[in-house]
Amino acid sequence: MNGRTLGERLRKLRKERHFSQATVASEIGVSASAIGMYEQNRRTPDNETLLKFCEIFGVTADYLLGNTENSVYVSEVLDEFTRKLAEQDALMFDGQPLSREEKQQILDAINAVARCAEKLELD
C-alpha cells in the first residue's frame, strides 16, 4: 500500500469529482469544516458518516480505510456484471431458464441503474 490516509483518500476522491467541501458536507449532513478536519486527519468520521462517504464516492469502506488500494466505482461493477450476464448462454432464475427477452430486460434494467450511477457521479 502506498500509505494514503483516510483524509488523503477523501480529498483525492472529492477533487476527482470536482466537489467542494461544502457540497460533500451538505450531502453528508455535516459542516464544511468537519470535511476539512476529516481530510486533514484531525477528526475521524463515525461509521454512519463513513458509509455516507462510500455512497457519495462509490467506493468501499476498505478503500477509504486503506485496507485495499482498489477503489470500486458502482459503474465499473455494473459494467462487469453486465458483461458476464451477456456472456451467459443458459442463464436461469429460480431454477427456470430465462428467455432471450427476459435476459434483455435484466440487461436493460442494469443499464438504467448504470445511467443513474453515472448521473450521481457527475452531480
C-alpha positions in Angstrom: 0.0 0.0 0.0 1.1 3.5 -0.7 0.3 4.7 2.8 -2.5 7.0 1.9 -4.6 8.0 4.9 -8.3 8.2 5.1 -8.1 12.0 4.8 -5.9 11.9 1.7 -8.3 9.4 0.1 -11.3 11.6 0.9 -9.6 14.7 -0.5 -8.5 12.8 -3.7 -12.0 11.5 -4.3 -13.6 14.9 -3.7 -11.2 16.6 -6.0 -11.6 14.0 -8.8 -15.3 14.7 -8.8 -14.8 18.5 -8.6 -16.8 18.7 -5.3 -16.3 21.4 -2.9 -16.0 20.6 0.8 -19.4 22.4 1.2 -21.0 20.2 -1.4 -19.8 17.0 0.3 -20.8 18.4 3.7 -24.3 19.1 2.5 -24.7 15.6 1.1 -23.5 14.0 4.3 -25.1 16.4 6.8 -22.0 17.8 8.5 -20.3 21.1 8.3 -17.7 22.0 5.7 -15.2 22.5 8.5 -15.8 18.8 9.5 -14.9 17.7 6.0 -11.7 19.7 6.2 -10.9 18.1 9.5 -11.5 14.6 8.1 -9.3 15.5 5.1 -6.5 16.7 7.5 -6.9 13.6 9.6 -7.7 15.8 12.6 -11.0 14.0 13.0 -12.3 10.5 12.2 -15.8 10.0 10.8 -18.1 7.7 12.7 -19.4 4.6 10.9 -22.6 6.3 9.6 -20.6 9.1 8.1 -18.0 6.7 6.7 -20.8 4.9 4.9 -22.2 8.1 3.5 -18.7 8.9 2.1 -18.8 5.4 0.5 -22.2 6.1 -1.1 -21.2 9.6 -2.4 -17.9 8.5 -3.9 -19.0 5.0 -5.0 -16.1 3.2 -3.1 -15.8 0.6 -0.4 -15.1 1.3 3.2 -12.0 -0.9 2.8 -10.7 1.5 0.2 -11.3 4.6 2.3 -9.7 2.9 5.4 -6.6 1.9 3.4 -7.3 -1.8 3.6 -7.2 -2.0 -0.2 -5.7 0.1 -3.0 -8.6 -0.5 -5.4 -11.5 1.9 -5.3 -14.6 0.4 -6.7 -17.0 2.5 -8.7 -20.6 1.4 -9.0 -20.5 1.8 -12.8 -17.4 -0.5 -13.0 -19.2 -3.2 -11.0 -22.3 -2.9 -13.2 -20.3 -3.0 -16.4 -18.5 -6.1 -15.3 -21.8 -7.8 -14.2 -23.5 -6.8 -17.5 -20.6 -8.2 -19.5 -20.7 -11.5 -17.6 -24.5 -11.7 -17.9 -24.4 -11.1 -21.6 -21.9 -13.9 -22.0 -24.1 -16.5 -20.3 -25.9 -18.9 -22.6 -28.1 -20.9 -20.3 -29.0 -18.4 -17.6 -31.5 -19.5 -15.0 -33.6 -17.8 -12.4 -35.1 -19.8 -9.6 -34.4 -23.0 -11.5 -36.1 -21.8 -14.7 -34.2 -20.9 -17.8 -34.5 -17.3 -18.9 -35.7 -16.4 -22.3 -33.7 -14.1 -24.5 -36.3 -11.4 -23.9 -36.1 -11.8 -20.1 -32.3 -11.7 -20.2 -32.6 -8.4 -22.3 -35.0 -7.0 -19.7 -32.4 -7.6 -17.0 -29.6 -6.0 -19.1 -31.9 -3.0 -19.8 -32.6 -2.6 -16.0 -28.9 -2.8 -15.2 -28.1 -0.2 -17.9 -30.7 2.1 -16.4 -29.1 1.7 -13.0 -25.7 2.4 -14.5 -27.0 5.6 -16.1 -28.4 6.7 -12.6 -25.0 5.9 -11.0 -23.2 8.0 -13.7 -25.6 10.8 -13.1 -24.8 10.7 -9.3 -21.1 10.6 -10.0 -21.5 13.7 -12.2 -23.7 15.7 -9.8 
